[in-house]
Amino acid sequence: MTKERAFTILQTTAGLIFLSLGTILTKIALSEVAPLTFTWVSIAIGMTTLSFYTFVIRKERIPKEMSKQIWLYIIAIGFFNFAVGRITMTISLSLMPATTNTYITNFIGFITMAMSIFILKESPTVFQVLGALVAFSGLRVFFNVLPPPKELMGVVLTVIGITGVAFTNNIARKLAIVTKYELSNNIVSTLAILIGGSIAVIVGIFLGWPPHIEGWTNWAVLLYAGVYQTAFFLTFWNSILRILRSYEASVLGASTVIWTALLAVLILGEVLTMNKIIGICLMFLGLALVQIRRGRFRWLFRTKKAEVADVKPETGV
């Protein structure tokens, strides 16, 4: 392993720990701030920050020759990622423990893989199917008893949110194919958050104006969520994917459940039982198996291998 890769792994791990810290801080803030208010205010902050970074600091411009198809892809990414995903997942976090929320969220990779069969015409490998089965079997261990109605509603909302984001992951890859990877990721991310984020902001203002946010601590958490979790991490994740392999990024990305669980125990006083630990381990085992790309089910799915780069799209974080 080169020094550059080792440093990037350490840098990514630190970034993911701070991302998990944001989940804990958001969970605390949601006890005083309405989920919809938190969502649209943080997105508005993220929209402003990312737009300033892309158009002022980087001085990038929207290409004039973008086709209708490209615009439709970007609109889909923005709508399902920010309007659907952010709203549902923030509400779900207010209804369930932070560890459970992050655990369910990490299944986004498996849903992305399943959707790619139909959207990108990619056939899964034997190990990818096995990995998905192992990971989903861990759900029965993690939830050894049926969650109470409030938490169950949180699970349903999380599944809706990650399904929307998984869809955008595949659309982002398809967009990359159509544009031959020549369209700036910063432009895609900024346009997506401006489009989808605007919808979330309009809905939030319409249903919850004026926003009731009291105390500097809640505003500090909103700034953290908007600047770091929404704007900075998109560009950060995109930059590390230029150095790390896809399986390294996937495993590191899923480690957020570990950091969130540890921080939740220390800060929120959540209890990490043995069944939850085993469920998390099964998810990691399934994720490891998914990285093995041998023995495809082409005979079953009758699909062609999509000509896509072996990277994880930035919108799926």
Rosetta blueprint (number, residue, H / E / L):
1 M L
2 T L
3 K H
4 E H
5 R H
6 A H
7 F H
8 T H
9 I H
10 L H
11 Q H
12 T H
13 T H
14 A H
15 G H
16 L H
17 I H
18 F H
19 L H
20 S H
21 L H
22 G H
23 T H
24 I H
25 L H
26 T H
27 K H
28 I H
29 A H
30 L L
31 S L
32 E L
33 V L
34 A L
35 P H
36 L H
37 T H
38 F H
39 T H
40 W H
41 V H
42 S H
43 I H
44 A H
45 I H
46 G H
47 M H
48 T H
49 T H
50 L H
51 S H
52 F H
53 Y H
54 T H
55 F H
56 V H
57 I H
58 R L
59 K L
60 E L
61 R L
62 I L
63 P L
64 K L
65 E L
66 M L
67 S L
68 K H
69 Q H
70 I H
71 W H
72 L H
73 Y H
74 I H
75 I H
76 A H
77 I H
78 G H
79 F H
80 F H
81 N H
82 F H
83 A H
84 V H
85 G H
86 R H
87 I H
88 T H
89 M H
90 T H
91 I H
92 S H
93 L H
94 S H
95 L H
96 M L
97 P L
98 A H
99 T H
100 T H
101 N H
102 T H
103 Y H
104 I H
105 T H
106 N L
107 F L
108 I H
109 G H
110 F H
111 I H
112 T H
113 M H
114 A H
115 M H
116 S H
117 I H
118 F H
119 I H
120 L L
121 K L
122 E L
123 S L
124 P L
125 T E
126 V H
127 F H
128 Q H
129 V H
130 L H
131 G H
132 A H
133 L H
134 V H
135 A H
136 F H
137 S H
138 G H
139 L H
140 R H
141 V H
142 F H
143 F L
144 N L
145 V L
146 L L
147 P L
148 P L
149 P H
150 K H
151 E H
152 L H
153 M H
154 G H
155 V H
156 V H
157 L H
158 T H
159 V H
160 I H
161 G H
162 I H
163 T H
164 G H
165 V H
166 A H
167 F H
168 T H
169 N H
170 N H
171 I H
172 A H
173 R H
174 K H
175 L H
176 A H
177 I H
178 V H
179 T L
180 K L
181 Y L
182 E L
183 L L
184 S L
185 N H
186 N H
187 I H
188 V H
189 S H
190 T H
191 L H
192 A H
193 I H
194 L H
195 I H
196 G H
197 G H
198 S H
199 I H
200 A H
201 V H
202 I H
203 V H
204 G H
205 I H
206 F H
207 L H
208 G H
209 W L
210 P L
211 P L
212 H L
213 I L
214 E L
215 G L
216 W H
217 T H
218 N H
219 W H
220 A H
221 V H
222 L H
223 L H
224 Y H
225 A H
226 G H
227 V H
228 Y H
229 Q H
230 T H
231 A H
232 F H
233 F H
234 L H
235 T H
236 F H
237 W H
238 N H
239 S H
240 I H
241 L L
242 R L
243 I L
244 L L
245 R L
246 S H
247 Y H
248 E H
249 A H
250 S H
251 V H
252 L H
253 G H
254 A H
255 S L
256 T H
257 V H
258 I H
259 W H
260 T H
261 A H
262 L H
263 L H
264 A H
265 V H
266 L H
267 I H
268 L H
269 G L
270 E L
271 V L
272 L L
273 T L
274 M H
275 N H
276 K H
277 I H
278 I H
279 G H
280 I H
281 C H
282 L H
283 M H
284 F H
285 L H
286 G H
287 L H
288 A H
289 L H
290 V H
291 Q L
292 I L
293 R L
294 R L
295 G L
296 R E
297 F L
298 R H
299 W H
300 L H
301 F H
302 R L
303 T L
304 K L
305 K L
306 A L
307 E L
308 V L
309 A L
310 D L
311 V L
312 K L
313 P L
314 E H
315 T H
316 G H
317 V L
